[in-house]
Amino acid sequence: MAEGREIVLAQPVVPVSDNYVMFDLEGMPPHLDELDKVYLRGKQVFGAEPSDYQAAVASFGPDGDRQGWFDFVAQCRVIFEAHGDIPFIHWHHYETGKLRAYLDRYGDVDGIAERVRQRASGGHA
């Protein structure tokens, strides 16, 4: 932005697949809250069988962060049921780091979140 132009750091790499999920996480830095929270987990399937955009949003209250995580996991379960081991594409390491942090924070009842983490491919890879 300072230079008024786009600077390409690396060409995006998207695995060859009939379908893929583009996903993005948006969070609150820890200096603004007691936890380093993700408040929005957005995803959409593109390719031969595209889907509508889906969001799992953390709500307010003491259980909002946890509920946002498990809403995300439930939405990913539906995607895997419909598409099998579909790639999850994101731009940089933020998403995989947050997936690991939330796996540690709230767990993964049936392995869906770990499956997302394993299928996650950063566009920078």
N, C-alpha and C positions, 0 to 999 in steps of 0.2 A: 504494500500500500504506500509505503514511503517513497517508492520509486515510480509509482503510477503505472505499473505493469505487472503481469504475471511472471513468476519465476518458477520454472519447472525444476523440482528437486530430483524427481525420478519419474520415468514413464510408468503409469499404472499397469499392473499385471493382473489380469483376470483369468482364472483357470477356465479351460475349455469345459463347458457344461451346457446342457440344454436349458437349465434354469440355474439361477443363483440368487442369493439374498444379499441386498445391499443393506447394511445396518450401521447405525451411528448411535453413540451414547453421548449424552450431555450431562455434565455434572456440576456440583457446587464445590469449589475449593475448600479445604478444611479450615482456612482462616475465617470463612463466613459461616461455619456451622460446626457442631461438635464432631460430625463424621464427614469424611470425604464421600459425599452422596452423589449418586447418579439419579437425576430427577426425570430423565426422558430416555427411553430405549426405543428407538424407531427402527422399523424394518419394512422391506417390501421385496417381494419376489419379482424378478425380471426374467425374460426369456420366452420360451415356448408356451409356458403356462403362468402368465403374470398374475399378481394379486393386487389388491388394494393396499395402500399404506396402513400399517398397524403401529400403534404406539402403546407402550406400557409406561405409565406415568406414576411416579411416587406421589402418594397423597400426603396431606398434612396429618399430624398426629403421631403418637409414639410408634405405631406399627406401619406407617406409610412407606418407609424405605423398604422394609421387608416385603410388604405386599406388592410394591412395584417390581421387585426382583422376581417373585413367584408368578406374577402376571406375565412377565417377559418369558420365563421358562415355559409356562403353559402355552403361550403363543408359538414358541419355537417347537414344542412337541407337535402341534398341529401342522406346522410347516414340514417337519420330518415325516409325519404320517402321510402327507400328500405327495412329497417329492423325494423321499429317501435321503441319502447322504449328500444333500445339496451344499455347495460351498456358501459360506458366509463371508462377504467381502466388506472390508472397512478400509479407511484411509491409512491409519498409522497405528502405533503401538498402544494408544490410549485405550482402545476397546478391549484388546486382549489383557491388558493390565487390570482393567476394571472387572473383566470376567473372573480373573483369578482372585481378586480381592473379594468379590461377592460370593464366590465359591467358598472361600475361607470364612466369610462373615455369616452366611446363612445356610450354606450347604447346598446339596443337590440330591433330592430325594431319589430320583430314578435315572440319574446319569445324563439327562438332557442338556444341562448347562455345560457339562464337560464335553459332550458331543459337539455343541456349538463351538466351544473353545478349540477343539481339535480340528474343526472344519473351517475355522476363521483364517482368512488369508488377507493380509494387509495389502492394499493397493500399491504399497511401496516395495513389496517383496520382489 
